[in-house]
Amino acid sequence: MSNLNLNKVILCGRLTADPELKTTQNSVSVVSFTLAINRRTRSNEGQAQQMTDFINCVAWRQTAEFITRFFKKGSALCITGSLQVRKWTDQQNQTRYSTEVVVDEAMFVDSKTEGGPSAPFASGESYAAPAAAESFDVVKNEDDLPF
């Protein structure tokens, strides 16, 4: 038996609400949001159907700031991260569980020319997604790239 452990999630969907940046008591940025993701299924009769899953996500620090700054309700967003299950006891002494994706990376999906609400830059420009949103450099000509 192998000691293989892998917990990697890749999701692309749309935000169900405007993300709201919060700060912990230790001044750490955090944002919780829900992604709506369409899934194709088949009915018992073999008919194609489309269902929507609503996936809870949480992002921390620069990733949280990036999402809050550049995305809003309806924006297409692609994330990578890991699945986390939290367990706690509520005030009525009931055990509660919450399953969410802890976001490691967030990326643009739409461009302004596609009518996406999330693209803050002019069409035809390239993007690089650094850890801190403030360090974005707009590349106007791909010939200027160092690689």
Backbone hydrogen bonds, N-H to C=O, Kabsch-Sander energy under -0.5 kcal/mol:
donor,donor_aa,acceptor,acceptor_aa,energy
9,V,81,G,-3.0
11,L,79,I,-2.3
13,G,77,L,-2.3
14,R,36,A,-2.1
15,L,75,S,-2.1
16,T,34,T,-2.0
21,L,19,P,-0.6
22,K,30,V,-2.8
24,T,28,V,-2.4
27,S,24,T,-2.0
29,S,27,S,-0.5
30,V,22,K,-2.6
31,V,59,A,-2.3
33,F,57,C,-2.3
35,L,55,I,-2.5
36,A,14,R,-3.1
37,I,35,L,-0.6
37,I,53,D,-2.9
39,R,51,M,-3.4
41,T,49,Q,-2.7
43,S,47,Q,-2.7
46,G,43,S,-2.0
49,Q,41,T,-3.0
51,M,39,R,-3.4
53,D,37,I,-3.1
55,I,35,L,-2.7
55,I,53,D,-0.6
56,N,54,F,-0.5
57,C,33,F,-3.0
58,V,101,V,-2.6
59,A,31,V,-2.7
60,W,103,V,-0.5
61,R,29,S,-2.6
63,T,60,W,-1.1
64,A,60,W,-0.9
65,E,61,R,-2.1
66,F,62,Q,-2.5
67,I,63,T,-2.3
68,T,64,A,-2.3
69,R,65,E,-2.0
70,F,66,F,-2.1
71,F,67,I,-1.7
74,G,15,L,-2.5
75,S,72,K,-2.7
77,L,13,G,-2.9
78,C,107,M,-2.1
79,I,11,L,-3.1
80,T,105,E,-2.0
81,G,9,V,-2.1
82,S,102,V,-1.8
84,Q,100,E,-3.0
86,R,84,Q,-0.5
86,R,98,S,-3.1
88,W,96,R,-2.1
90,D,94,Q,-2.7
93,N,90,D,-1.9
96,R,88,W,-3.5
98,S,86,R,-2.1
100,E,84,Q,-2.5
101,V,56,N,-2.3
102,V,82,S,-3.1
102,V,100,E,-0.5
103,V,58,V,-2.9
103,V,101,V,-0.8
104,D,80,T,-3.0
105,E,80,T,-1.9
107,M,78,C,-2.9
109,V,76,A,-0.7
114,E,111,S,-1.1
115,G,112,K,-1.5
116,G,111,S,-1.5
119,A,116,G,-0.6
125,E,122,A,-1.0
126,S,139,V,-1.9
133,A,131,A,-0.5
135,S,132,A,-1.6
136,F,133,A,-1.4
139,V,126,S,-1.2
139,V,137,D,-0.5
140,K,138,V,-0.7
144,D,141,N,-1.8
145,L,142,E,-1.4
